[in-house]
Amino acid sequence: MIDRQRLVRTFLELVAIDSPSGEEDAIAEELVRRFRALGWEARQDSYGNVLAKREGSGEPVLLSAHMDTVEPGRGIKPVFDGEDIIRSDGSTILGADDKAGCAVILEVAASLEEDGGSHRPVEVAITRGEE
């Protein structure tokens, strides 16, 4: 089951990692670390994209997002109202494009592990340099 609090926390943590286009190494390393901590196979390819997968049965499902952000996107300080709204402090972008996608994919992975039921194989591609 999707854990909303964990999803928000993951998003807030990811947006705090600087990742302008061409400088995605830190966020890529963090994404690989998080997938591996969940028991998923995860690595960076030769370009620096993050690839992860989890075995299952049936036809695979692909989840995809990108990890880079536009400027001004360094030193992001997200502001969460504790209810429903997350925004930047006004001095930078928020970085929801596409750290929100990365957070959702990590939440899906965590939920699959917690639920423990059967599922299709899941493959993840989180790319760099989209912006």
N, C-alpha and C positions, 0 to 999 in steps of 0.2 A: 504494500500500500504506500502511496506517495505520502511523504512526511513534509508538510508545508513548512514547518519551522526549520527543518534541516535544509530544505531547498533554498529558503531565504538566506540562511546563514552561509551556505555554499556560495550563493550569488554574491553576497556582500564580501566574502573572502576573495573571490575571483576578481571582482572589479577593482580591488585594492592592489592587484598585481599589475604593474605597468606593462603594457604590451602593444605599443604602437607598431604599425606595419614595419617589418624588417627587424624588429626587436622582440620577438616572441619566445626567446629561449626560456625565460623564467616561468612563464605561464605554461609552456609545453612540458617542462620538467614537473611542474605541480600537477598537471593533468595526468601524466604518466604515473606519478607517485600515487595519486588517488585511485586510479583504476587498478593498479597492482595491489593496493591495500584492500580492495574489494575482492581480490582473487582473480581478476581478469588478466589476460595476456595483453600487454601494452608496450608500445615502443614508439620511437620517432623514426620516420623514414629518412632517406638521405637529404631530403629537402627541409626537414624539420616538422612535417605534419605529424600529428599524433594519430596512431592507429591502435585500436583496441578491439578485442573480441572475446566473446563468451560462447562456448559450445552449447548446443541445444539440439532439438530434433525438428526436422521439417525444413522449409525454405527459409533462408536467412533474411533478417531485417537489417537495413542500413540506417544508422542515425548519423546525421552530419551537421556540423556547425563550423564557424571559424573563430579563431582565438585572438586575432588582431583587432585593434581599435584605431580610430582616427585621432588626430590632435584637436584640441588640447586634452590629452589623456594620460598625463603623468601626475602621480600623486592624487589620484581620485579619492575623494572622501565622500562615500555614500551617506545619505541621510535617510533613515527609515523611521516612519511615523509610528511604528509598532503595530500597525493595523494592516494597511493595504498599499501604501505609497512609498516607493523608494525613488529618490532623486539625487542628483549631485548637489554639492554645497554651492553650486553656481560658479565656481572658479574653473571647472573642467567639464568635460562630457561625463555622462554616467558610465558609458561602456556597455550598456545593455545589448547593443549590437556588436558582438553576439555572445557576450559572456552569459546572457540569459539562456541561450541555446546550450552552451557548455554546462551550465548548472542543471538544466533540465535533463540532459543526457546522463550526467553523474547521478542524479536522483533516480532515474529509471534503472540504472545499473545497481544502485544500492537497494532499491525496492525489489528487483529481481532476486538479489541475494537473500534478502530478509524473508521474502515470501517462500522461497525454497521449492516452488512448484516447477512443473515442466514448462519449457518455453522454447521458442524458436531460437536458432543461433542468432546472435546479435553481433553485428560488425559496426564499428564506430570509425569515422574519419573526421578529425577536427583539423582544419587546414589553416595555414598561415598565409599572409599576404593577400587576403581578400580585399582589404580596403585600398 
